[in-house]
Amino acid sequence: MCHIEKISVCQIRKPVQFNSLGQPVPEGLYDPCMGPLEYREACQTCSLRGDCPGHFGHVRLCVPVYNPLVFMTLYKLLRVACLNCFRLRCPASQAQHFVRRLRLLRQGRLAEAKALGGLGPPRYMLSGKEGKPTTASGDAFAGISQAQETDVESLLSSLRLDDSSRAREGALSAGTLEAAMLTVAELFSSQPDKCASCGAFSPPLRRERCAKIFVMPLPLRKGQANARAGLDPFERLAELGQSSLVGDGLEEMDEGFEQSR
């Protein structure tokens, strides 16, 4: 369930607003659950009268929609995501490293974020045409992340950071914002071809302006590697598109991104 449905008190299903007696129709735009029409009427949700603040309803759309202003961000995110398990293709520890850096920058802690950048795991190194990690690089990645995990968490604990805290007033300087953009750009550019979670190769994507995204065919060798592993991102995408409720498929993608963190 998306956050809009969580705060909603009713779903708008009917286009009719009032019946023949002038009373609001349930599941219409003037559903009594969203607040009373008259000052002395009691709200069906909070039982308040004229001082009821009003409540949200929602309309479930037949297809997903997007904000065209954030289309490029959506496109970049899909390009670095695994289209089989719907997680970021990089290892979870690497994704957590970028999350920590962004949390520091959100608090205006530019110096600490730069220090954390030096402590963080190296870029996920690949070798071979199928994008398999080398044994040396994989061991180095694991060693660094395990050895420095305690230091990183201690730094965050000392600053008392959490996801609900707000940045300090006036702390987001131009340098901090630039560092945040560079961190996001590094995250987008450091994704391997092969998913570190499920081992699948995702098909490339192509966009047409800011209106359409096309899924392109996989190269032959990567397609054969997926077939040998019994993985089929195209089938997963088809299942997602044929879901009885589009929101269920989007929730699955959201859960995948959360697990990447």
C-alpha angles and dihedrals in degrees: 000000000000123000092255092059090047092062094038121103097196143006118243107230106151128067092206113096103187135019126229091279093055093252121137114260116235112249089020129114090273098045108162089231089072093056142298122288095209125055095237096045119103120236113242091218106044101010091231121133127207091347093060107127092212129247136242126255126186140216116217109221124217093229133024117264132202138200108253089213090066097038094112091051090050091048093050091048092052090049093058095041126092108245091205102055097013095233131119108277094230121086115279092243090057092050090050089052091058091046090055092050092051091048090054092048091049087060091049092250096143096156093049091047091053090049090049089051088060092047095047127103119275123257112286102264120214133196133185129030093279093058097245114164116244118245092238096050092044092052091046091051092051093045095051095044093049096044095049101035092093093049093050094048091047090054092051092045092051090054090047094227125172136162094259097052120104129228115263114264111271092003098115099086126174090263092052093050091048090051090050092052091048090050092053091046090051090050091053093047098046099064117119123227091241121061112245091209105049102007095237127141112228121219116249120257131222127192133210106214108296097317112068140031120201126201108222127207118271120247111263098251094047091047090052091049090053091048092052090052093046093243124139117176090180091060090047091053090048091052089049092052094047094050112133089232116035090206091063091060092047090050089054090055091047091052090051092053091047091052089052088063 
